[in-house]
């Protein structure tokens, strides 16, 4: 059975998500980034 899920993660790369799911014996067929929110910018030095 194939199923689709959408995750929202912080500080994770697709490969890290894939490895975590595979470690839980979940077969990952693809990971697609659909949206990336811009984080808080670091203060600029003068």
C-alpha positions as CSV (number, residue, x, y, z in Angstrom):
1,X,0.0,0.0,0.0
2,X,1.3,3.4,-0.9
3,X,0.4,6.5,1.3
4,X,1.4,10.1,1.0
5,X,2.1,12.3,4.1
6,X,3.2,15.9,4.5
7,X,5.7,16.7,7.3
8,X,6.7,20.1,8.7
9,X,10.2,19.9,10.2
10,X,12.8,22.2,11.7
11,X,16.5,21.9,11.2
12,X,16.4,18.7,9.2
13,X,17.5,17.8,5.7
14,X,15.7,15.4,3.5
15,X,18.4,12.7,3.9
16,X,18.1,12.9,7.7
17,X,14.3,12.4,7.5
18,X,14.8,9.5,5.1
19,X,17.3,7.8,7.4
20,X,15.1,8.3,10.5
21,X,12.1,6.7,8.7
22,X,14.2,3.8,7.3
23,X,15.5,3.2,10.8
24,X,11.8,2.7,11.9
25,X,11.4,0.2,9.0
26,X,9.4,2.6,6.9
27,X,10.2,2.3,3.2
28,X,10.6,5.8,1.7
29,X,10.0,6.0,-2.1
30,X,10.5,9.8,-2.4
31,X,10.9,13.0,-0.4
32,X,9.8,16.3,-2.1
33,X,10.4,19.7,-0.6
34,X,7.2,21.7,-1.3
35,X,7.8,24.9,0.8
36,X,10.6,26.5,2.7
37,X,9.9,29.2,5.2
38,X,12.6,31.9,5.6
39,X,13.9,31.7,9.2
40,X,14.9,34.7,11.4
41,X,17.9,36.4,9.9
42,X,21.1,36.9,11.9
43,X,21.8,40.5,12.9
44,X,24.1,42.3,10.6
45,X,27.4,43.4,12.0
46,X,28.4,47.0,11.4
